[in-house]
Amino acid sequence: MITNEKIKSILTTDILSVHLKQNLSDVNDIFRENMIHHIPVLDGKYPIGMISSKDIFKLIFNIDTQDERMIDAILDHNFSIEEVMTKDLITLPLSSTIKEAAKVLRFSTIHSIIVTNKKGEMEGIVTSTDLIQYLYDNIN
């Protein structure tokens, strides 16, 4: 039955991530070059934060230039990943079900869940988009 299916079946495991010592321009580059909306911040294999494309958009909204290099320089000079990332992470263990993920996302303003193993290391991410794709694929 669909309600008991494990989260692992919709888990995205090929994740682009960053660490605290990287520049915020690295995050902006990842968003520009990929069709993603969330980037986990890791300390080794352990999730410590999340940056969304919306977080970056809020920072660059009032920058009065179209030059990507200038935007990146301003981001790096004025902000750090640690200042911008969300530290209040939503996580679920790898043993969770898709229904549990849907319940979490239903009541959250954050549209991504970091999935961790028993050691607390990141195994992947599940987003609202992943759930919508799963629903679409399983409607008769």
Secondary structure by P-SEA (a helix, b strand, c coil): cccccccccccccccccccccccaaaaaaaaaaccccbbbbbccccccccccaaaaaaaacccccccaaaaaaaaaaccccccccccbbbbbcccccaaaaaaaaaaccccbbbbbcccccccccccaaaaaaaaaaccc
